[in-house]
Amino acid sequence: MTTTPQAARRASPRTRRSATPTAPDPAAALLPQSEPIRLLNPDGTLLPARADYPEPPVEALREMYRRMVVGRRFDTQATALTKQGRLAVYPSSRGQEACQVGGVLALRDDDWVFPTYRESMALTARGIDPVEVLTLLRGDWHCGYDPAERRTAPQCTPLATQCVHAAGLAYGESYQGRDTVAMVYIGDGATSEGDFHEGVNFAAVFKAPVVYFVQNNRYAISVPLSRQTAAPSLAHKGIGYGIPSEQVDGNDPMAVLAVLTRAVAHARAGKGPFLVEAHTYRMEPHTNADDASRYRDADEVEAWRDRDPLARLETYLRGRGVLDDTAVAEIAEQAETYAAHLRDRMNTQPTVDPLSLFDHVYAEPTAQLVEQREQVRAELAAAAEEDA
């Protein structure tokens, strides 16, 4: 029996399907690497070069080391100030120095930073007066520096709300033809919040130039990562929003700077947001009010102490011949001087005007606010007369 061409086509659907080229997976370009990017071993030795994440200039790495040393000394001093009653609370970022400083160095001065309450080290690395940074944690003002002047949003205490703020600002900058990039610092716990979803989704849809930088330090206060997500990594969350993502060893300063530099370049080029997850560890308690021994053991902390980002970068720079004992001592002295000046200034009791509570609530005070302010003024005046 003779088979017509039409019958042959009907009779061999399997052949027709195999002849059709497989469509590319649209998610493939969004996926992070299966393992966190690492350019330096924990002992500070250099790994084989990568074309996708080239080694940053050694001068930038030396400056990164300097700022990390000063930042760690600042962090230690701020922790001590809480014990002296000079600060109401302080969330340490010890152990996360590579992330704190690397994010700042990846940006231009006219870019924006949207920090959490834990980014005090990042803000001082950005050049903001440390006393102004600690004003929030001392309880004097919600923000001690001028956000517009410093291109740095107030430190955000509610989880993930700055994800939305950054998306709006970055979109506005792009809409006006500027190539400003906004970097959002968030913790692993913030990725479970609705504001994270809304901010990232908005930025993705409107291609806002935002880098969402997740410092995964393993604990959202006392909640371990295993109770936060079932995803292979937090970086994989970018796929759901249609944005590229990457994960990096957050205790490898070289890798952190390389990955964030690429992420910032992606956003600045008009390609939309980028999500970076840094795998790191919070060496100190969540704040001075937290007892971390209730939810993690000493062996875990010691294991991460061996992955110290400062020691890793110092070893590498010594091997390159751009850092020696004299340079290390000079940088350490700079850090001590920085801490001493901070300590002296924080030991001075601030003068607080109760009426300043009513400043900056609204651009134009409402009638109710004016009335309340007058009530407080009258009470203060009456108290002063009684004391006279």
NORCOR-V111018 format. One record per helix or strand. SS is the DSSP state (H for helix, E for strand). FROM is the first residue (numbers start at 1). TO is the last residue. If there is no record, write none. Layout:
ss->(SS & SS)
from->(FROM & FROM)
to->(TO & TO)
//
This chain:
ss->(H & H & H & E & E & E & H & H & E & E & H & H & H & E & E & H & E & H & H & E & E & E & H & H & E & H & E & H & H & H & H & H & H)
from->(5 & 13 & 28 & 37 & 40 & 46 & 58 & 97 & 112 & 116 & 120 & 130 & 147 & 152 & 156 & 161 & 182 & 188 & 194 & 210 & 219 & 223 & 225 & 234 & 245 & 253 & 274 & 292 & 298 & 309 & 325 & 354 & 367)
to->(11 & 19 & 30 & 37 & 40 & 46 & 83 & 105 & 114 & 116 & 125 & 138 & 150 & 152 & 156 & 175 & 187 & 192 & 205 & 216 & 220 & 224 & 227 & 241 & 249 & 268 & 279 & 294 & 305 & 320 & 346 & 358 & 387)
//
